[in-house]
Amino acid sequence: MKRLSIAVIVLCALSSYAIPADTYTIAGIVLDKRGEKVATTVLLQTEDGVEVQRTETKGRIGKGKFKIKKVLPGEYVIDINAGPLGQASVPVSIIADDVKDLEIHLSTVSKQAVKSATEPTATSAAGVKAGGQDQSYIINELSFEIKKMVAEIKHLNSELEDLKAMSKMWVNPLAIYTKEIILKNGSTVFGKIVYQDDKTMKVETLVGYLIIDRDNIVRVVDNIITEEQQEYIPEQIRDSYSPPPMPKLAQPQYTSADPMNRAASKQYSANCVLVGNISEKKDKQGNLIFTGEIKNIGGRRADFSKVDFVFRKNWSGETKTLTSFVRGAYHTFDSGITTDASLLPGAVGTFELYVPHSFGSFIGYSYVIDWEEYE
């Protein structure tokens, strides 16, 4: 009974120690892209990147060659970084035999080339992914990457064209509709006239169809689109488009000798207004001529009466101003200055503005009537 107890104790003590597993050796050579042997450090790591062993490819085993001993079975990665000579990351499987004659080619382009150069062979007992370079595989991979990049470039070009179309639409919204309808309340409607008679006008706009009374329309400007302006406009922009506001114009400036009295009795102040519409015509030289009549409906004389035209050159906000003085009655001031731009109460004067051909094109204009008052 005593001997049996001793035997059980010995067996338990032996079972507490694990029987060491078989270990194997990994041997090979490191070559650069020209096939020359390289002296460098070789790291053996697990698949998770944990270092297991390291060795140098120099010493008694010869320059470029390396040998790693006592390697347990499993999946490993041989990692080499030789600086400017290149680098490599080679997966290695240890199953039941040593791994010998492993050639690792450094690459400065891609680690994929090194992996391709170490594909497993049918005679590899250890299942090591090793062998010569598979050039066709590398070419196929590069061809796939090129096709992928070409597809991405085409997609980016398509998005870029949409962005260009958006920016052009904001610069010139008349790329969608050519009709600019100016109303008496100062607003502007861009659209397409689908029906009109002597009383109403039906207009297709970005927000739907509008029925506009003809009595509320000041003028309709027909903007001709050139070939360079015909751009594709994305659908999503049409839903959110609204035309930019007209440029703000300065109010008439008064320089009366007694502005407080004029403010206290506005019924005795001058008040110049436009009579009818402003006419437009072109002469034989291509100059544009604006003509119209101004009437003083106030109770005082309006001196130096004029009409300031503000022309919109483009949709980016660039404007130019031209001025035309009203041809009215002559008046000589105490200072000896004589003007022919005075309008007595109830008087009507005419103005004429020449816009030379060299002025260039414009997309619209606004005007403001200005005058001064003196005793």
VMD Tcl script that draws the C-alpha trace (Angstrom):
set ca {
  {0.00 0.00 0.00}
  {2.93 2.31 0.77}
  {4.56 1.57 -2.59}
  {1.34 2.39 -4.42}
  {1.14 5.78 -2.74}
  {4.71 6.61 -3.73}
  {3.98 5.66 -7.37}
  {0.91 7.90 -7.49}
  {2.93 10.84 -6.11}
  {5.66 10.35 -8.73}
  {3.12 10.23 -11.59}
  {1.45 13.43 -10.38}
  {4.81 15.20 -10.19}
  {5.71 14.15 -13.72}
  {2.32 15.20 -15.09}
  {2.90 18.77 -13.81}
  {5.64 19.23 -16.41}
  {4.60 19.57 -20.11}
  {6.39 17.33 -22.54}
  {8.46 19.66 -24.76}
  {7.18 19.88 -28.34}
  {9.41 19.33 -31.39}
  {11.20 22.43 -32.70}
  {12.41 23.21 -36.21}
  {14.85 25.43 -38.07}
  {14.21 28.13 -40.66}
  {17.11 28.86 -43.01}
  {17.43 30.95 -46.13}
  {19.11 33.85 -47.86}
  {18.24 37.54 -48.31}
  {18.77 39.14 -51.74}
  {18.16 42.65 -52.98}
  {16.29 43.46 -56.22}
  {19.52 42.96 -58.22}
  {20.09 39.53 -56.74}
  {22.98 40.60 -54.49}
  {23.29 39.18 -50.96}
  {22.31 41.59 -48.21}
  {23.66 41.89 -44.68}
  {20.74 42.86 -42.47}
  {18.60 41.88 -39.46}
  {15.95 39.16 -39.83}
  {13.00 39.19 -37.43}
  {10.73 36.20 -36.81}
  {7.32 37.38 -35.63}
  {3.94 35.90 -34.93}
  {1.02 36.85 -37.16}
  {0.06 39.43 -34.53}
  {3.44 41.15 -34.88}
  {5.01 39.81 -31.66}
  {8.76 39.23 -32.05}
  {9.85 35.62 -31.41}
  {13.52 35.64 -32.49}
  {15.97 37.74 -34.46}
  {19.27 37.04 -36.20}
  {21.79 38.69 -38.51}
  {22.61 37.66 -42.09}
  {26.34 37.74 -41.53}
  {28.98 35.88 -39.50}
  {30.11 32.35 -39.85}
  {27.07 31.26 -41.88}
  {28.01 33.65 -44.69}
  {26.86 37.05 -45.81}
  {23.16 37.14 -46.80}
  {22.34 33.81 -45.22}
  {20.39 33.38 -42.01}
  {19.26 30.55 -39.75}
  {16.66 30.62 -36.99}
  {16.65 27.58 -34.66}
  {14.27 26.10 -32.12}
  {11.08 27.32 -33.78}
  {7.83 25.79 -32.57}
  {5.17 24.73 -35.13}
  {2.80 27.52 -36.13}
  {2.22 30.49 -38.43}
  {4.96 33.14 -38.53}
  {6.09 36.16 -40.51}
  {9.70 36.90 -41.43}
  {10.09 40.68 -41.47}
  {13.14 42.41 -42.94}
  {13.79 46.14 -43.27}
  {17.12 46.89 -44.95}
  {16.54 50.63 -45.37}
  {17.29 51.92 -48.88}
  {17.99 48.38 -50.09}
  {14.34 47.46 -49.57}
  {12.09 45.52 -47.27}
  {10.11 42.29 -47.17}
  {7.42 40.60 -45.14}
  {7.17 36.84 -45.83}
  {4.59 34.51 -44.21}
  {5.99 31.13 -43.10}
  {4.12 28.04 -41.91}
  {5.95 25.50 -39.72}
  {4.15 22.16 -39.63}
  {6.35 19.09 -39.25}
  {9.73 19.81 -40.85}
  {12.52 22.35 -41.18}
  {12.27 25.15 -43.70}
  {15.40 25.37 -45.80}
  {16.62 27.24 -48.90}
  {14.15 30.06 -48.39}
  {14.92 32.96 -50.77}
  {13.67 36.37 -49.73}
  {13.87 39.17 -52.30}
  {13.77 42.70 -50.97}
  {11.52 45.16 -52.75}
  {11.30 48.94 -52.63}
  {7.91 48.96 -54.45}
  {5.49 46.65 -52.72}
  {5.48 43.85 -50.20}
  {3.08 41.97 -52.46}
  {5.95 41.18 -54.81}
  {7.84 39.47 -51.96}
  {4.77 37.45 -50.99}
  {4.31 36.43 -54.61}
  {7.93 35.33 -54.75}
  {7.34 32.98 -51.81}
  {4.20 31.10 -52.94}
  {4.02 27.49 -51.61}
  {5.30 24.67 -53.81}
  {3.92 21.12 -54.10}
  {7.13 19.62 -52.65}
  {7.32 21.88 -49.58}
  {6.89 19.57 -46.61}
  {6.56 22.48 -44.19}
  {3.89 24.25 -46.25}
  {6.10 27.36 -46.61}
  {4.89 29.95 -49.09}
  {8.15 30.04 -51.05}
  {9.33 29.86 -54.62}
  {10.32 32.05 -57.53}
  {8.69 35.30 -58.60}
  {5.33 34.90 -60.24}
  {5.54 37.72 -62.74}
  {2.13 37.09 -64.27}
  {0.51 37.41 -60.85}
  {2.28 40.72 -60.22}
  {1.21 42.04 -63.63}
  {-2.41 41.04 -63.00}
  {-2.40 42.79 -59.64}
  {-0.90 45.96 -61.10}
  {-3.40 45.86 -63.97}
  {-6.27 45.57 -61.49}
  {-4.97 48.52 -59.48}
  {-4.65 50.63 -62.65}
  {-8.22 49.82 -63.70}
  {-9.42 50.70 -60.22}
  {-7.62 54.06 -60.33}
  {-9.02 54.81 -63.82}
  {-12.56 54.17 -62.55}
  {-11.99 56.46 -59.57}
  {-10.62 59.22 -61.84}
  {-13.69 58.97 -64.10}
  {-15.96 59.24 -61.06}
  {-14.09 62.29 -59.77}
  {-14.22 63.91 -63.22}
  {-17.98 63.40 -63.27}
  {-18.36 65.07 -59.87}
  {-16.07 67.90 -60.99}
  {-18.25 68.55 -64.04}
  {-21.32 68.76 -61.78}
  {-19.53 71.27 -59.55}
  {-18.56 73.36 -62.58}
  {-22.17 73.31 -63.76}
  {-23.33 74.46 -60.31}
  {-20.86 77.36 -60.23}
  {-21.80 78.48 -63.75}
  {-25.49 78.37 -62.82}
  {-24.90 80.69 -59.86}
  {-22.87 83.05 -62.05}
  {-25.55 83.07 -64.76}
  {-28.99 81.70 -63.77}
  {-30.28 82.63 -67.24}
  {-28.61 79.42 -68.41}
  {-31.93 77.78 -67.45}
  {-34.46 80.44 -68.53}
  {-33.85 83.27 -70.98}
  {-36.75 85.56 -70.01}
  {-36.20 88.19 -67.34}
  {-39.50 89.81 -66.35}
  {-39.17 93.03 -64.34}
  {-42.22 93.91 -62.21}
  {-43.38 97.26 -60.88}
  {-42.69 96.27 -57.27}
  {-38.97 95.96 -58.10}
  {-38.80 92.17 -58.18}
  {-37.55 90.11 -61.10}
  {-38.91 86.79 -62.37}
  {-36.78 84.42 -64.46}
  {-38.73 81.90 -66.51}
  {-40.26 80.78 -69.77}
  {-43.45 82.32 -71.15}
  {-45.86 79.48 -71.97}
  {-48.99 81.57 -72.61}
  {-49.93 85.24 -72.81}
  {-52.79 87.48 -73.89}
  {-53.65 91.15 -73.52}
  {-54.37 90.78 -69.78}
  {-52.25 88.02 -68.25}
  {-49.02 86.13 -68.80}
  {-48.34 82.52 -67.70}
  {-44.66 81.91 -66.86}
  {-42.86 78.66 -66.07}
  {-40.35 79.29 -63.27}
  {-38.16 77.26 -60.93}
  {-40.88 77.35 -58.27}
  {-43.71 76.40 -60.63}
  {-46.13 78.27 -62.89}
  {-46.99 81.92 -62.19}
  {-49.87 83.96 -63.56}
  {-48.77 87.61 -63.83}
  {-51.06 90.54 -64.58}
  {-49.72 92.55 -67.52}
  {-50.40 95.81 -65.68}
  {-47.72 94.78 -63.12}
  {-45.02 94.19 -65.76}
  {-42.53 96.97 -66.50}
  {-40.55 95.19 -69.22}
  {-39.47 91.73 -70.43}
  {-35.79 91.21 -71.24}
  {-34.94 88.42 -73.68}
  {-31.41 87.18 -72.92}
  {-29.86 85.21 -75.78}
  {-27.74 82.25 -74.68}
  {-24.54 81.73 -76.63}
  {-23.05 78.31 -77.25}
  {-20.51 78.82 -74.46}
  {-23.28 79.41 -71.93}
  {-25.23 76.24 -72.69}
  {-24.15 74.10 -69.76}
  {-25.78 71.16 -68.03}
  {-27.55 72.19 -64.84}
  {-27.99 69.49 -62.14}
  {-31.57 68.75 -61.14}
  {-30.88 69.29 -57.42}
  {-29.85 72.90 -58.03}
  {-33.07 73.79 -59.85}
  {-35.11 73.01 -56.74}
  {-33.19 75.44 -54.52}
  {-32.41 78.23 -56.99}
  {-33.49 81.79 -56.31}
  {-32.32 84.77 -58.41}
  {-29.90 87.22 -56.79}
  {-31.33 90.54 -55.63}
  {-31.04 93.70 -57.67}
  {-28.15 95.96 -56.60}
  {-29.14 98.55 -54.06}
  {-29.24 102.06 -55.46}
  {-28.60 105.29 -53.65}
  {-31.55 107.42 -52.75}
  {-31.75 110.98 -54.24}
  {-29.48 113.39 -52.43}
  {-30.85 116.83 -51.50}
  {-28.67 119.89 -50.99}
  {-31.33 122.47 -50.28}
  {-30.20 125.64 -48.49}
  {-32.85 125.02 -45.84}
  {-33.44 121.26 -45.59}
  {-35.27 121.58 -42.27}
  {-37.98 123.74 -43.82}
  {-38.27 121.36 -46.77}
  {-38.60 118.38 -44.43}
  {-41.26 120.19 -42.42}
  {-43.34 120.93 -45.51}
  {-42.85 118.10 -47.97}
  {-45.74 119.31 -50.11}
  {-43.51 122.21 -51.21}
  {-40.51 120.03 -52.09}
  {-39.51 119.02 -55.59}
  {-40.41 115.48 -56.66}
  {-39.19 114.18 -60.00}
  {-40.71 111.01 -61.45}
  {-40.49 109.08 -64.71}
  {-43.28 109.68 -67.20}
  {-44.09 106.48 -69.12}
  {-41.33 103.99 -69.90}
  {-37.69 104.28 -70.90}
  {-37.26 103.66 -74.63}
  {-34.31 101.75 -76.04}
  {-32.91 101.76 -79.58}
  {-29.67 101.17 -81.43}
  {-28.07 103.41 -84.01}
  {-26.17 102.26 -87.08}
  {-22.87 102.14 -85.14}
  {-24.30 99.71 -82.57}
  {-24.59 102.29 -79.78}
  {-27.54 101.85 -77.44}
  {-29.69 104.94 -76.75}
  {-32.01 105.29 -73.74}
  {-34.60 108.08 -73.84}
  {-37.44 109.16 -71.57}
  {-39.24 112.02 -69.84}
  {-39.00 113.29 -66.27}
  {-41.72 115.38 -64.62}
  {-41.49 117.49 -61.47}
  {-44.72 116.83 -59.59}
  {-43.53 118.63 -56.44}
  {-43.98 122.20 -55.28}
  {-40.42 123.49 -55.72}
  {-37.90 123.81 -58.52}
  {-35.60 120.82 -59.08}
  {-32.08 121.83 -60.11}
  {-29.41 119.72 -61.81}
  {-31.96 116.97 -62.46}
  {-30.39 113.78 -63.72}
  {-30.97 110.03 -64.15}
  {-28.31 107.59 -62.89}
  {-28.30 104.23 -64.68}
  {-26.71 101.25 -62.88}
  {-25.87 98.47 -65.34}
  {-25.35 94.90 -64.15}
  {-22.42 93.49 -66.12}
  {-22.68 89.92 -64.79}
  {-24.20 87.84 -61.97}
  {-21.08 88.17 -59.82}
  {-22.14 91.68 -58.77}
  {-20.03 93.84 -61.11}
  {-21.85 97.08 -62.00}
  {-21.15 100.29 -63.93}
  {-22.95 103.62 -63.61}
  {-23.71 106.14 -66.37}
  {-25.50 109.49 -65.87}
  {-27.73 111.57 -68.14}
  {-28.84 115.10 -67.20}
  {-32.41 116.16 -67.94}
  {-32.92 118.83 -70.59}
  {-35.17 121.34 -68.80}
  {-35.37 125.09 -68.27}
  {-32.41 127.45 -67.94}
  {-31.74 128.96 -64.54}
  {-28.97 131.28 -63.35}
  {-27.97 131.19 -59.70}
  {-26.73 134.11 -57.60}
  {-23.21 132.75 -58.02}
  {-23.45 133.29 -61.77}
  {-23.68 129.57 -62.62}
  {-26.28 128.73 -65.27}
  {-27.86 125.31 -65.74}
  {-30.32 123.94 -68.28}
  {-31.28 120.98 -66.06}
  {-33.84 122.73 -63.90}
  {-37.46 121.60 -63.74}
  {-40.11 123.99 -62.45}
  {-43.11 122.52 -60.61}
  {-45.26 120.69 -63.15}
  {-42.61 120.97 -65.90}
  {-41.47 118.02 -68.03}
  {-37.92 117.49 -69.28}
  {-36.35 114.86 -71.51}
  {-33.15 112.87 -71.11}
  {-31.05 110.86 -73.53}
  {-28.27 108.44 -72.57}
  {-25.79 107.05 -75.11}
  {-24.23 103.71 -74.20}
  {-21.31 103.20 -76.61}
  {-20.71 99.88 -78.29}
  {-17.39 99.62 -76.45}
  {-19.28 99.56 -73.14}
  {-19.88 95.84 -73.65}
  {-22.82 93.63 -72.88}
  {-24.90 93.75 -69.70}
  {-27.67 91.59 -68.23}
  {-29.92 94.36 -66.95}
  {-30.05 97.82 -65.46}
  {-31.78 99.96 -62.84}
  {-32.11 103.71 -62.56}
  {-32.59 106.41 -59.95}
  {-33.71 110.02 -60.47}
  {-31.61 112.57 -58.62}
  {-31.88 116.35 -58.22}
  {-30.94 119.22 -55.93}
  {-32.91 122.06 -54.48}
  {-31.74 125.67 -54.03}
  {-33.47 128.85 -52.98}
}
mol new
graphics top color blue
foreach p $ca { graphics top sphere $p radius 0.5 }
foreach p [lrange $ca 0 end-1] q [lrange $ca 1 end] { graphics top cylinder $p $q radius 0.2 }
display resetview
